[in-house]
Amino acid sequence: MDGDPRYADFVAERGDALLRYGYVLAGNPHDAADLAQEALLRLRGAWPRLRAKESPESYVRTTMARLHLSSRRLRRRELLAWDLPEGTHEDALPRGDERSLWLALADLPRKQRAVLVLRYYEQLSDAEIAAVLGISRGTVRSQASRALDKLRARVPADGAPFGNPHLGGSAR
């Protein structure tokens, strides 16, 4: 296990994509980095049995989704805000409807947010989401429906991302 270049290659190749996935799940870069780091550490321990049998990326993404939902992660040390302290910052924060959408996503319960991320970001089917989160297909559908209802109530339909018929809330 020590010094396996395939593990290092995997982390180098897929690390940025895993951070983006973590950001969509968690809603902020700090928790995203924590999710990716913890999942990659667990992958390191499982690497000898996973590299030949399964997709390491699938293992890491499933681990990240489950970590995001775990009770340990519910005890957050701090509450991060969109508004930055005084000083300079290079990245532009979302404005208008996009900001409203991110704020609405941040207010969703963890399970609802995870279901939406897995459905629309990862493009998984309800059966695949159920397997990743360890819940039933019916729970996936009800969580998605409730989450989309909450988002529609908070984000205006005209010009907002949820005007997209693909995100219309019909179960797959």
Secondary structure, DSSP 8 states (H G I E B T S, - for coil): -TT-HHHHHHHHHHHHHHHHHHHHHHSSHHHHHHHHHHHHHHHHHHHHHHHHHS-HHHHHHHHHHHHHHSHHHHS-S----SS--SS--SS----HHHHHHHHHHHHS-HHHHHHHIIIIIS---HHHHHHHHT--HHHHHHHHHHHHHHHHHHS-SSSSGGGSGGGS----
